[in-house]
Amino acid sequence: MVQPVQQDLNLPPMDQVGFVYRNLEAAMELSQPVFGPFVVHEYGGFDFQYRGATEPAELRLAFGKSGDIEIELIQWVSGPTPHKEFLDQGREGMHHLRFPVDDTDSMVEKASRLGWQTVWYKEFAPGMVMAYMEREGDPLLIEFFKNPNA
């Protein structure tokens, strides 16, 4: 029997859909008529917890909107990440759904009991935490994100 994940985790409405592409400019051009205009962010490298190890990674991001839903376009630049895994599988497109939460670690613990595993984790600042979760057989990741400044 499939677990009613949204009910068991008491998930709020998602607030972001993340897409991964090899070329950010081409993705923005393709998506601009539907989700633009986009704002590009070039972040330097960060260290993330990736599959249990601390690993540096760098991404290029572009943000657009569809109503209240943020559209995130991601281009992998360097480092081992779930985004690189996705591209290495020959895939591009929808990658993850983000859910804003009050306590990322508590949600990770609850999701783990339902068969989800943490694959990517970062505390950007005190109280600002994100975690990507995957489950076997499901190509779509979920992200829990706590942002006390939101």
VENQUI-V223724 format. One record per residue. RES is the residue in three letters. OMEGA is omega in whole degrees, 0 to 359 (* if undefined). Layout:
BEGIN
RES,OMEGA ; RES,OMEGA
END
This chain:
BEGIN
MET,179 ; VAL,179 ; GLN,175 ; PRO,189 ; VAL,183 ; GLN,179 ; GLN,183 ; ASP,180 ; LEU,184 ; ASN,183 ; LEU,172 ; PRO,174 ; PRO,177 ; MET,180 ; ASP,180 ; GLN,170 ; VAL,181 ; GLY,178 ; PHE,179 ; VAL,179 ; TYR,176 ; ARG,185 ; ASN,184 ; LEU,182 ; GLU,179 ; ALA,179 ; ALA,179 ; MET,180 ; GLU,179 ; LEU,187 ; SER,184 ; GLN,182 ; PRO,183 ; VAL,189 ; PHE,185 ; GLY,4 ; PRO,181 ; PHE,173 ; VAL,183 ; VAL,175 ; HIS,177 ; GLU,180 ; TYR,170 ; GLY,181 ; GLY,174 ; PHE,170 ; ASP,179 ; PHE,168 ; GLN,182 ; TYR,180 ; ARG,174 ; GLY,180 ; ALA,175 ; THR,184 ; GLU,174 ; PRO,179 ; ALA,177 ; GLU,180 ; LEU,168 ; ARG,185 ; LEU,172 ; ALA,184 ; PHE,174 ; GLY,183 ; LYS,166 ; SER,187 ; GLY,179 ; ASP,183 ; ILE,175 ; GLU,176 ; ILE,181 ; GLU,174 ; LEU,187 ; ILE,170 ; GLN,176 ; TRP,178 ; VAL,181 ; SER,176 ; GLY,176 ; PRO,180 ; THR,173 ; PRO,180 ; HIS,177 ; LYS,176 ; GLU,181 ; PHE,179 ; LEU,180 ; ASP,176 ; GLN,180 ; GLY,184 ; ARG,167 ; GLU,178 ; GLY,185 ; MET,187 ; HIS,184 ; HIS,174 ; LEU,181 ; ARG,177 ; PHE,176 ; PRO,183 ; VAL,178 ; ASP,183 ; ASP,183 ; THR,184 ; ASP,177 ; SER,179 ; MET,177 ; VAL,180 ; GLU,180 ; LYS,181 ; ALA,179 ; SER,178 ; ARG,180 ; LEU,175 ; GLY,178 ; TRP,178 ; GLN,176 ; THR,179 ; VAL,183 ; TRP,188 ; TYR,178 ; LYS,167 ; GLU,184 ; PHE,180 ; ALA,179 ; PRO,178 ; GLY,178 ; MET,190 ; VAL,174 ; MET,177 ; ALA,171 ; TYR,181 ; MET,176 ; GLU,172 ; ARG,185 ; GLU,176 ; GLY,182 ; ASP,182 ; PRO,182 ; LEU,177 ; LEU,169 ; ILE,178 ; GLU,170 ; PHE,184 ; PHE,175 ; LYS,178 ; ASN,183 ; PRO,180 ; ASN,183 ; ALA,*
END
